[in-house]
Amino acid sequence: MKKAADVEFRSVVKRYGEVTAVDNVSFRIEPGTLATLLGPSGCGKTTMLRLIAGLEMASSGSITIGGRDVTSAPASERDVSMVFQSYALFPHMSVLENVAYGPTVSGDRAAKDKAMEKLRMVGLEAFGGRMPSELSGGQQQRVAVARALVLEPQVLLFDEPLSNLDAKLRRRVREDIRELQQSLGLTVAYVTHDQQEALAVSDRIIVMSNARIAQIGAPRELYEAPRDRFVADFIGDANLIEAELGPHRGSRAPLLLGGIELELEHRGIAPGAVRVAIRPESIVLGTEPGSALRGTVSKSAYLGTHMEYTVAAPIGQLYVVDRNVSRPISTGAVVYIMLSENGLALVPG
């Protein structure tokens, strides 16, 4: 494989007539890392991937790959490969012929040997003679990855690669993609709307909202320190609750929440009325009175690995995830809500 390259956007704008699909976006994907473009439908993430691939041209700004300006370069001159959502395999060609297609077209006499090497890499060396229709969805996805890898690109692009797979297969294939990316040191730009998928595979996540970047960071950073309400609510689940922040004490400040006081990192947020994101898995429900908020369970659901509750509390309706399935709490029960600092984050805006 070639040496991995970085990808950089500088003030990139993409317009379709009066519609701005990408609005003054700047970021850099480090060589050998997997960066996910994450956001709801219509936020601009797929357009950004197509701009990297050369399938769309920027209206303004610049795009570089490996330090080389490719803003106006055609797709054939960008040294990138894309794995499409639909796999885009040729139905009339065998698996081996599909993977060997790119180097064969370019006149590489070793095309089939290289294709078999990549099939071996994705664990499908025994399937070279089969037709795509004879493979499962997960196997077809791996063939699509092998076909992209055989071109030895500097950058590999994934456009919603798991959306056509069922839940169990999605987890296995995302693990395969991540393992392959890390073992080969590939630079990957990965598009998804699935927050859990993004958290699982990424070195960094670029969260998009309304054609702009809402926040960039490592998965843990985005989950534990969201920049605003949108990121807090989009990355995982969050209860967004109004609270009162007291005077700063160094890097920390007291937080008054429904009659109880906690202390948090203030993150530069001014004292006064604030919002706090409370992660549902950090809430502990007890049945004995104590120094906690009193609430009533209004909804209860058993999901095998955990219980989900909706609890009516003085601070509002709380969504709670409880891993203790051995002691389910019935609807209508009075509970005492204990909050941990580790599950709380102040949210500006």
C-alpha positions as a printed NumPy array, in Angstrom:
array([[  0.   ,   0.   ,   0.   ],
       [  1.082,   3.576,  -0.619],
       [  1.911,   5.918,   2.214],
       [ -1.251,   7.319,   3.813],
       [ -2.   ,  10.953,   3.03 ],
       [ -3.759,  13.716,   4.921],
       [ -6.92 ,  15.423,   3.648],
       [ -7.501,  19.115,   4.269],
       [-10.434,  21.424,   3.554],
       [ -9.81 ,  25.17 ,   3.714],
       [-12.92 ,  27.386,   3.717],
       [-14.719,  25.044,   1.316],
       [-18.137,  26.063,   0.006],
       [-20.384,  23.999,  -2.283],
       [-23.513,  25.532,  -3.745],
       [-26.233,  24.087,  -5.942],
       [-27.903,  27.184,  -7.34 ],
       [-29.381,  29.009,  -4.349],
       [-28.783,  26.089,  -1.972],
       [-25.564,  25.948,   0.062],
       [-24.763,  22.291,   0.77 ],
       [-21.358,  22.917,   2.404],
       [-20.819,  26.294,   4.057],
       [-17.262,  27.532,   4.715],
       [-15.934,  24.24 ,   6.086],
       [-12.339,  23.755,   7.263],
       [-10.813,  20.597,   8.774],
       [ -7.869,  18.211,   8.445],
       [ -7.832,  14.403,   8.524],
       [ -4.447,  13.219,   9.793],
       [ -2.606,  10.529,   7.793],
       [ -3.458,   6.994,   8.898],
       [ -6.564,   7.964,  10.873],
       [-10.278,   7.304,  10.454],
       [-12.412,  10.443,  10.542],
       [-16.181,  10.175,  10.458],
       [-18.441,  12.797,   8.912],
       [-21.53 ,  12.497,  11.101],
       [-24.856,  14.253,  10.984],
       [-28.541,  14.037,  10.093],
       [-29.82 ,  13.739,   6.528],
       [-29.186,  16.851,   4.46 ],
       [-26.406,  18.234,   6.67 ],
       [-23.746,  18.113,   3.922],
       [-21.686,  15.087,   4.959],
       [-22.13 ,  13.066,   1.745],
       [-21.456,  16.155,  -0.351],
       [-18.162,  16.592,   1.526],
       [-17.205,  12.985,   0.762],
       [-18.003,  13.524,  -2.916],
       [-15.873,  16.678,  -2.868],
       [-12.919,  14.61 ,  -1.595],
       [-13.556,  11.995,  -4.299],
       [-13.797,  14.565,  -7.091],
       [-17.378,  13.58 ,  -7.897],
       [-18.345,  17.176,  -7.062],
       [-16.285,  20.369,  -7.448],
       [-16.073,  23.029,  -4.755],
       [-17.69 ,  26.404,  -5.462],
       [-14.88 ,  28.071,  -3.494],
       [-12.105,  27.215,  -1.058],
       [ -9.428,  24.547,  -1.488],
       [ -8.987,  20.796,  -0.951],
       [ -5.594,  19.104,  -0.607],
       [ -4.686,  15.413,  -0.436],
       [ -1.182,  14.625,   0.746],
       [ -0.333,  18.321,   0.452],
       [ -1.341,  18.391,  -3.242],
       [ -4.08 ,  20.803,  -4.278],
       [ -6.835,  18.724,  -5.918],
       [ -9.611,  21.321,  -5.774],
       [-10.089,  21.263,  -9.545],
       [ -8.597,  17.831, -10.279],
       [-10.857,  15.143, -11.791],
       [-11.669,  12.037,  -9.782],
       [ -9.168,   9.961, -11.77 ],
       [ -6.276,  12.113, -10.566],
       [ -7.017,  12.154,  -6.827],
       [ -5.673,   8.741,  -5.77 ],
       [ -8.738,   7.925,  -3.662],
       [-11.169,   4.988,  -3.714],
       [-14.771,   4.955,  -2.554],
       [-16.862,   2.144,  -1.069],
       [-20.46 ,   2.969,  -1.947],
       [-23.563,   2.369,   0.149],
       [-24.992,   0.081,  -2.541],
       [-21.612,  -1.778,  -2.99 ],
       [-21.905,  -1.151,  -6.799],
       [-20.599,  -4.622,  -7.716],
       [-20.924,  -5.779, -11.322],
       [-23.589,  -8.54 , -11.185],
       [-22.299, -10.305, -14.324],
       [-18.71 , -10.616, -13.036],
       [-17.297, -13.034, -10.475],
       [-15.996, -11.771,  -7.145],
       [-12.403, -12.021,  -8.385],
       [-13.247, -10.205, -11.62 ],
       [-14.991,  -7.439,  -9.675],
       [-11.959,  -6.862,  -7.468],
       [ -9.525,  -7.081, -10.4  ],
       [-11.566,  -4.728, -12.603],
       [ -9.72 ,  -1.493, -11.763],
       [ -6.151,  -2.705, -12.299],
       [ -7.262,  -4.744, -15.347],
       [ -8.656,  -1.63 , -17.021],
       [ -5.395,   0.199, -16.302],
       [ -3.447,  -2.598, -18.032],
       [ -1.898,  -4.207, -14.942],
       [ -0.885,  -7.772, -15.893],
       [ -0.791,  -8.76 , -12.215],
       [ -4.386,  -7.592, -11.689],
       [ -5.78 , -10.99 , -10.665],
       [ -2.887, -11.725,  -8.304],
       [ -3.377,  -8.356,  -6.621],
       [ -7.133,  -8.945,  -6.456],
       [ -6.645, -12.331,  -4.79 ],
       [ -4.271, -10.752,  -2.272],
       [ -6.935,  -8.205,  -1.304],
       [ -9.629, -10.894,  -1.101],
       [ -7.325, -12.764,   1.257],
       [ -6.969,  -9.581,   3.291],
       [-10.757,  -9.368,   3.806],
       [-11.127, -13.115,   4.402],
       [-12.792, -14.012,   1.09 ],
       [-10.028, -15.764,  -0.833],
       [-12.231, -18.867,  -1.153],
       [-15.052, -16.873,  -2.778],
       [-13.272, -15.556,  -5.886],
       [-15.258, -17.74 ,  -8.302],
       [-18.682, -16.863,  -6.917],
       [-21.084, -14.276,  -8.296],
       [-22.133, -11.293,  -6.121],
       [-25.707, -12.64 ,  -5.936],
       [-24.374, -15.744,  -4.167],
       [-22.934, -13.71 ,  -1.289],
       [-24.497, -12.307,   1.864],
       [-24.724,  -8.556,   2.387],
       [-21.711,  -8.585,   4.681],
       [-19.647, -10.553,   2.168],
       [-20.62 ,  -8.181,  -0.639],
       [-19.508,  -5.284,   1.533],
       [-16.101,  -6.907,   2.039],
       [-15.773,  -7.471,  -1.724],
       [-16.457,  -3.762,  -2.222],
       [-13.707,  -2.955,   0.306],
       [-11.263,  -5.316,  -1.479],
       [-12.087,  -3.687,  -4.815],
       [-11.288,  -0.269,  -3.322],
       [ -8.067,  -1.486,  -1.662],
       [ -6.679,  -3.122,  -4.813],
       [ -6.171,   0.349,  -6.311],
       [ -3.855,   1.141,  -3.369],
       [ -5.325,   4.59 ,  -2.776],
       [ -3.859,   7.259,  -0.527],
       [ -7.321,   7.804,   0.942],
       [-10.245,   5.381,   1.298],
       [-13.802,   6.757,   1.4  ],
       [-16.862,   5.021,   2.878],
       [-20.377,   6.293,   2.147],
       [-22.854,   4.849,   4.689],
       [-21.226,   1.396,   4.287],
       [-23.373,  -0.438,   6.85 ],
       [-26.823,   0.975,   6.139],
       [-27.962,  -2.09 ,   4.154],
       [-26.97 ,  -4.602,   6.856],
       [-28.934,  -5.885,   9.834],
       [-27.942,  -4.838,  13.365],
       [-25.736,  -7.849,  14.256],
       [-23.939,  -7.801,  10.923],
       [-23.381,  -4.039,  11.16 ],
       [-21.405,  -4.492,  14.36 ],
       [-19.227,  -7.257,  12.883],
       [-18.521,  -5.432,   9.622],
       [-17.71 ,  -2.143,  11.374],
       [-15.197,  -4.05 ,  13.516],
       [-13.689,  -5.545,  10.335],
       [-13.395,  -2.102,   8.737],
       [-11.777,  -0.602,  11.832],
       [ -9.32 ,  -3.491,  12.214],
       [ -8.336,  -3.284,   8.535],
       [ -7.896,   0.497,   8.712],
       [ -5.662,   0.267,  11.759],
       [ -3.601,  -2.688,  10.564],
       [ -2.891,  -1.061,   7.174],
       [ -2.546,   2.482,   8.514],
       [ -5.13 ,   3.786,   6.037],
       [ -6.465,   7.321,   5.897],
       [-10.237,   6.938,   5.887],
       [-13.11 ,   9.405,   5.554],
       [-16.286,   7.65 ,   6.673],
       [-19.841,   8.961,   6.336],
       [-22.678,   7.827,   8.583],
       [-25.765,   9.185,  10.319],
       [-25.486,   6.496,  13.035],
       [-23.969,   7.937,  16.234],
       [-23.124,   4.558,  17.762],
       [-21.326,   3.507,  14.584],
       [-19.328,   6.762,  14.578],
       [-18.32 ,   6.37 ,  18.224],
       [-17.197,   2.775,  17.605],
       [-14.959,   3.243,  14.545],
       [-13.546,   6.768,  14.678],
       [-10.324,   8.42 ,  15.715],
       [-12.066,  11.756,  15.227],
       [-15.637,  12.749,  14.452],
       [-16.684,  15.786,  12.428],
       [-20.256,  16.573,  13.482],
       [-22.216,  18.403,  10.779],
       [-25.359,  20.518,  11.145],
       [-26.993,  22.619,   8.431],
       [-23.977,  22.481,   6.079],
       [-21.536,  23.597,   8.789],
       [-19.278,  21.904,  11.313],
       [-20.89 ,  21.837,  14.753],
       [-17.878,  20.266,  16.524],
       [-14.766,  18.208,  15.806],
       [-13.188,  15.913,  18.371],
       [-12.387,  12.428,  19.573],
       [-15.441,  10.268,  20.358],
       [-15.024,  10.561,  24.147],
       [-14.531,  14.321,  23.939],
       [-17.737,  14.834,  21.963],
       [-19.737,  12.576,  24.263],
       [-18.452,  14.014,  27.537],
       [-17.982,  17.668,  26.546],
       [-20.465,  18.613,  23.794],
       [-20.11 ,  22.174,  22.541],
       [-23.827,  22.903,  22.235],
       [-27.327,  21.46 ,  22.542],
       [-27.287,  19.951,  19.065],
       [-24.093,  17.936,  19.673],
       [-25.216,  16.891,  23.169],
       [-28.506,  15.572,  21.835],
       [-27.124,  14.077,  18.608],
       [-24.136,  12.182,  20.06 ],
       [-25.856,   9.53 ,  22.133],
       [-28.873,  10.365,  24.288],
       [-29.006,  13.261,  26.714],
       [-31.515,  14.761,  29.114],
       [-31.171,  18.544,  28.613],
       [-32.203,  20.177,  31.876],
       [-32.244,  23.796,  33.05 ],
       [-30.099,  24.542,  36.109],
       [-28.301,  27.374,  37.935],
       [-24.524,  27.736,  37.863],
       [-22.866,  29.461,  40.811],
       [-19.71 ,  31.622,  40.935],
       [-16.558,  30.047,  39.494],
       [-14.081,  28.457,  41.892],
       [-11.022,  28.018,  39.739],
       [-11.94 ,  25.583,  36.962],
       [-15.057,  24.401,  38.781],
       [-18.383,  25.872,  39.879],
       [-21.375,  24.762,  41.964],
       [-24.452,  23.631,  40.041],
       [-27.898,  23.877,  41.634],
       [-30.213,  21.292,  40.128],
       [-33.681,  20.757,  41.54 ],
       [-32.657,  21.5  ,  45.101],
       [-29.413,  19.507,  45.143],
       [-25.944,  20.951,  44.623],
       [-23.176,  19.386,  42.551],
       [-19.816,  20.726,  41.406],
       [-18.721,  20.618,  37.753],
       [-16.041,  21.877,  35.384],
       [-17.541,  25.171,  34.227],
       [-15.791,  25.124,  30.787],
       [-15.841,  28.929,  30.672],
       [-19.644,  29.156,  30.918],
       [-20.751,  32.223,  32.878],
       [-22.642,  31.872,  36.186],
       [-26.429,  32.062,  36.005],
       [-29.127,  30.084,  34.209],
       [-27.58 ,  27.221,  32.193],
       [-28.456,  23.894,  30.645],
       [-26.877,  20.634,  31.696],
       [-26.753,  17.411,  29.667],
       [-27.416,  14.352,  31.832],
       [-26.511,  11.041,  30.193],
       [-29.245,   8.431,  30.835],
       [-26.82 ,   5.649,  31.799],
       [-25.276,   7.82 ,  34.555],
       [-28.542,   8.173,  36.479],
       [-28.964,   5.801,  39.423],
       [-32.467,   5.015,  40.671],
       [-32.88 ,   4.014,  44.3  ],
       [-35.942,   3.12 ,  46.312],
       [-34.706,   4.413,  49.684],
       [-35.017,   8.125,  50.58 ],
       [-31.752,  10.045,  50.781],
       [-30.   ,  13.147,  49.492],
       [-31.451,  12.693,  46.034],
       [-34.315,  13.91 ,  43.86 ],
       [-37.666,  12.216,  44.278],
       [-39.451,  11.03 ,  41.137],
       [-42.086,   8.65 ,  39.805],
       [-41.592,   6.042,  37.089],
       [-44.062,   6.83 ,  34.29 ],
       [-42.778,   4.319,  31.702],
       [-40.776,   1.11 ,  31.925],
       [-39.364,  -1.152,  29.186],
       [-37.259,  -4.339,  29.318],
       [-34.704,  -4.583,  26.474],
       [-32.791,  -7.721,  27.466],
       [-29.439,  -6.119,  28.313],
       [-30.955,  -3.155,  30.153],
       [-34.1  ,  -1.465,  31.406],
       [-35.302,   1.868,  30.06 ],
       [-37.375,   4.183,  32.242],
       [-39.056,   7.535,  31.917],
       [-39.103,   9.235,  35.304],
       [-41.16 ,  12.297,  36.203],
       [-38.968,  14.459,  38.451],
       [-38.954,  18.056,  39.741],
       [-36.376,  18.953,  37.08 ],
       [-38.454,  17.444,  34.246],
       [-38.938,  14.123,  32.458],
       [-35.777,  12.002,  32.63 ],
       [-34.839,   9.156,  30.294],
       [-32.911,   6.543,  32.3  ],
       [-30.927,   3.478,  31.191],
       [-30.437,   0.906,  33.976],
       [-28.148,  -2.11 ,  33.382],
       [-29.584,  -3.905,  36.4  ],
       [-32.309,  -6.037,  34.829],
       [-32.586,  -8.272,  37.885],
       [-34.584,  -5.688,  39.816],
       [-37.039,  -4.031,  37.414],
       [-38.925,  -1.047,  38.789],
       [-42.626,  -1.005,  38.017],
       [-44.544,   1.868,  36.484],
       [-45.91 ,   4.193,  39.167],
       [-43.152,   3.403,  41.68 ],
       [-41.542,   6.24 ,  43.635],
       [-37.779,   6.399,  43.106],
       [-34.878,   8.526,  44.326],
       [-32.672,   9.888,  41.581],
       [-28.93 ,  10.072,  42.18 ],
       [-26.709,  11.959,  39.752],
       [-22.987,  11.529,  39.177],
       [-20.676,  14.336,  38.083],
       [-19.176,  12.011,  35.457],
       [-22.484,  11.864,  33.595],
       [-23.147,  15.601,  33.548],
       [-21.843,  18.301,  31.199],
       [-22.676,  21.978,  30.975],
       [-23.989,  22.903,  27.543],
       [-23.747,  26.418,  26.095],
       [-26.489,  27.819,  23.909]])
